[in-house]
Amino acid sequence: MRQPLFASDYRASAAQATRELKVKTLLRALVRRLHDALSTGDNALSAAFSGGEAPQILIRDASAELVGRITIDAESDLYVFCELGDGATDIVIATASEDRLLEEIVLHLREGHPVGQAVDAAIDMLVGQTIEDVERKLILQTLRHCKGDPTHTAFMLGMPLATLCNKLSAYFAESASELPQAGVVAGFAMGAYRL
């Protein structure tokens, strides 16, 4: 028996409606947490949910000027925070973690949190390391942050998934080739162990 022609359209619209409901629910819950994080101090910020076609959270300063926006990416389901206003960048962070998102928002928007100093301190720790080592550490830490999901990792790093997979396979091949040598240096006979 054939299904009606509109069945696939119904499934698609039901899936879209479910996704929109999920996004709105997540953003409304996040607004409550943002109120607590942003309302303290002299330079209080406010956050408000905006429902419309593109659900988002708008963050305003004390003078009601728009300073930030939070959305949920349709393809990756990551929270995306954009800082708006003078000297702002396009996207500050894209993450699956609400806690990490709140931390970045407070870091970028609250007075008394010098963003430049935190970045400079992180860069100072990297001085003397090769670009390859820094890139490898960044990729592996981001992969760990994304709980091993290479698609989210590639999105957060702004690189194609194929490039990320090629780099990861090279990293893992290097570490696998170092295992036999590490065993010899440590005094273990290679005949006794299988890798």
Disulfide bonds with the S-S distance in Angstrom:
none
